[in-house]
């Protein structure tokens, strides 16, 4: 029976995916966001009624209101819904409803989950499975981040930032890493790790945990799951952990370029057989090969053959804001990336170095969240030191209020203490101009961060064009 849903902040990547899926299931769906966007236009085309701005009048008289952690308690639509006694659901609860009755695959991890879930969705589609999926970003090969398919599998990016991944009961849980982040919500590294243990405990009986054993946090999670009797398959470059059902090992001799990567993957332990396949990807970076190995393991659990799954992963061409080309001007290539954790920034710069060849790598970095900037300023400084030139702009607040004394200058000050060069330019438009003026033909310029730094690629390209 069709139900009524209204989503607050419906233009966000995660919320728009949920809205599309609920509409595809035949529900009556509406939503609001602070400003109009391409996401809202896409939702309107899918039959979702959208509003620009938040107002109590947008809230229907019945049904459910869907929110994310970013929605503040004083949001007028949330206040109105509570006054009217409407059911208030977290985004993850609404997504679980959209996935009801399907084989749920939840992809989690402090980083890598968007690319890994997108890889899995693309590969299953290429293998003829027609999966449903909800991914926090546009999957370039599919043209969307959400789809209700005819197949049994439902692939979802599972968010650990606010603990909402604990609303899922997956058949397959794929964990890329358990590297502490979002301590503003979890409070401590121990609590962060406990949330992943609780996530693994929610795997349905007979289900599977797939985890990267190269990551110490994920390896500890593997040991927890094995001790509880959960089926576990691991992947990575090292040896198989004790007690797992099978282990997929990536060969050390990767073939890496800025636009592609390949490696041999060997699975041992499954049905007492050894399976070898070649992973050949159209995206660069050693971290992408690890992500592909995890997606490959999950695909086997969902019934795709080893060779077919390996070949299907070659159809993945990336996701929006993951080393996404924005254009070239004056002989300078501009690339945008969502990296907002020090480990992600380091991986992105590693790929950029390959892509730049003989040219230099220049970075415009926008920190995301005051809490993360304060916690990881030193680690960001270390990661950014891999670039030739760095401009850091002010913090993108997202859901947080400003914190006195916390801004992008914390990172450049840490760089200076280590003898590395970094320039703090608080205004983001001035920062875009500054990094463009540093570039010369043959260089690669990166805009990096989870905030509105993504809007600065065209600004940089215009400046480069004017100068040329």
Order of alpha helices (4+ residues) and beta strands (2+ residues): beta-alpha-beta-alpha-beta-beta-alpha-beta-alpha-beta-alpha-beta-beta-beta-beta-alpha-alpha-beta-alpha-beta-beta-beta-beta-beta-alpha-alpha-beta-beta-alpha-beta-alpha-beta-alpha-beta-alpha-beta-alpha
